[in-house]
Amino acid sequence: MNGTRASARELASALSEASPRLAGIDVAVCPPYPHLDGVATAIASGALLLGAQDACEFADGAYTGEVSTAMLRELGCELVILGHSERRHVFGETDQRIAAKYRAVLQGGLQPILCVGETIEQRRAGVTETIVGAQLDAALAGATAAELHRTVIAYEPVWAIGTGETATPEQAQQVHVFIRARLARMAAAGVRILYGGSVKPDNAAALFAMPDVDGGLIGGASLKAKDFIAICAAAAARVGGNG
């Protein structure tokens, strides 16, 4: 929940201008709802994808304050972030509600970016895999192979978001390996898994070098064009290095 319409357009324009230099990767921007139309215009001539930060599980009706997938599509959105740690831990969204939103996003023709992750208390208790596994199972239950392959997973260690803490590349890789194995049981081993815990220009390359880290879900660093472009460049360099 940052920025004005003017600052959002300015940021999006800077990213759009840089997009031709980021060959081989997908870059999406997910501004707050009021800025979606302005950002859509700002990136129209570039290669960026447009996404939303959330969506309602209902198609329409008496749900004051909510935004439907149809509304998002009309604004040009292609992706929707679901189950972000702030939605879970600040606004109390349950696994069941996130699962309903996941179904709605798929049915609405949009691509879900499903966030999962543990708190510091859960990590210290040694239940990271239990928590992350339960979050995955709740949202993805009943999804077809085609639906799973339309899904992106973002691992967000809650303890490494906005705290100054960052999971080491090895810690991120360990959980990503677990997630990929869980997805393999659902015949979805090739699903992209992003890392979303305080990715910055100075740690992006090391994180993206991990074999099971397919990219990043960028928070605070995405508010500065220079930093976000540097992170995207690190991802592009990994793709280039792998051919």
N, C-alpha and C positions, 0 to 999 in steps of 0.2 A: 504494500500500500504506500507507494512512493511516487512523487513527481506530479507535475502539472501537465496539461495537454501540450503546452509548448515544449517543455523539457522532454516529454516522451517522444514527440515528433523529432526533436533535435537528435536524441540518442538513436532512434530508429534510423534516421537518415544517415548518420555516421556509420552505423553497422551495415546498412545496405550498400553504401559506397565501398566498404571494405570487402563485401562478400565475393567479388570476383577473384580475390587473392586467396580465398579459402576453398580451393578446389578439392573435391573428393569427400567433403563432409556435409552433413545437414546441420543448419543453424536455425533455431526457432527463437522467437521472442514472444513472451507471454505477459503483456501489460495488464494493469487493472481494467475492469470492464469499461469505465468511461473513456479510456484512451484507445480502445481497440480500433475504432473507425479512423482516428487520426494516424495511428501507427500503420494501419493497413494501407493508407494512402502513401505514407512515407516510404514503405518498402515495396511498393507496387512494381517499381522498375528493377528491383534486385532479385536475389535468389533466396531471400529469407522466407521461412515459414512463419505463420501467425498462429498463436495458440492462446488459450484462456487459462486462468489460474484455478478455475473450478467450474462446475456445472451442476444444475439441478437434476435430481433423479426422475422428476416428473416432466412429461412432455408439454403440458400447459395446464391452466386452471388457476384456482384461488390459492396461490402460493406467493404472497406478497414478498417482494425483495429478492426473489430467486430469478435465475436466468437459465433459459432452456437451451438445449443443444441446437434446436432449430434457429434460435436467435443468434447463436454464435456462428453457425454456418453462414447465415445471411450477412454477417460482418466479415466473412472471409476466413474464419478460423478453420484450421485443419487438425489441431491437436488440443487436448485438454489435460491439465495436470489434475490428478486425483489423489486424495489421501495424503496430501502434504503434511508434514509433521505439525505445522501450525493449525491446520484444520483438525487434526486428531487431538492435539494436546492443549490448544488454546480454546477451540470451539467445540470440543467434545464429540467429534464425529466418530461413530463406531465402525467396526469392521463391516457390520451389516449395512450401514448407510453407504459406505464407500463401495461396497459390492453392488448396491442398487445403482449408484452413479456410474459405475463401470459398465453395467449393462446398458444404461441409457446412452452413454457416449458411443458405445459400439453400434447400438441401434440407430443412433443419430448420424452415423456415417463419419464420425470423427475418430481420431487415433488417441487412445488413452495413454498417458504417462503415469503409471501407478507407482506411488511412493510408499516405501516400507522402511522401517528402521526402529532401533531400540533406544531407550533412554539410558542415562548413565547408571541409574540404579539397576536396570535390567542387565546391562553389560557387566557390572560388578558382580551381579548374582550368577553370572555364567549362563544366562538364558537367551542370549542373542539369537541363536538359531531357532529356538522355540518360538520366540516372538515374531521374527521375520517370516518363519515358515507358516505360522498361523495367519498372518496378514495376507500372505500370498494365497494360501488355500481359500480363505474367506472370499477374496475378491474374484479369483479365477475359477472357482468351482463351476463346473458345467460349461465352461468356455470351449468352443470347438478349436481344432488345430488352426483353422484359418483366422479365428478371432485372436488366438494367442499370438500368432505371428504378426498381427497388426498392433500388438501391445508393446510398449516400452516400459521397462522397470527402472525405477530410480531408487538406489539404496541411500538413505539419509540417516546416518548415525546422529540421533537427536543431540547427543552430547557434544557433537562437533559443529553445531550450527550456531553462529553468532556468539560463541563462547571464547573464541581465540584458540580453542583446541582443534586439532585436525587429526583424523585417523592417518596413520602411516600408510604408504602405498601397500605394504604387506597386510595390514589390518583390513584395508578395503578389499584387496584381492581375496583374502580368506572368506569374507562374507559373500563376495561375488561368486566365488566357486560354489559355495553352498546354494546360492540362489539359482545358479545355472544347473546344478544337479537336480534341484527341486523342479525346475522347469522341464528338464529332460524327462522326468517321470510323467510329465504331461505332454510329451512329444513336442516340446517347444524349446529345444536346446539352443536354437539360433537367435532367440530374442535378444534385442539390445538391452544391456544393463548399464545404466549411468551411475556415476558416483556424485552424491550431492551434499558433501559436508565441508563447507568452507574452502572450495577450490579457488585458488588465486594464481596470478601469473607465475609466482615463484615455486609453486608446487604442482602445477598442472602437468608438466611434461613427465614428472616422476609417477604421478597417478595414472596418466594415460599410457605409460609404458607397461603397466600390468596387463597380462594377457586377457583377463576377463573384465577389464574396465573399458567399456566401449565409448565412453564420453562422459560429459558432466552435466548436471543440473545446477546451474550457477545462480547463486543468490546475490549477496551484496556486491560482489565484483562485477555483476552485470549492469550496475548503475553507472559505471564509468566506461565510456566507449573504449578508451585505450586499454584498460584492463581486460575487458571482455574480448576484444579483438586479439589480444595477446594469448588468452586462453584458447580461443578458437584456432589460432595459428599453431599452438602446441598440438592440438588434435589433428590439424591438417598435416603437420610434420610427421606425426605417427603414421597416418595413412600413406603418406608419400614414402616413408621409410620402409613400409611393408609392401609397397608396390600396389 
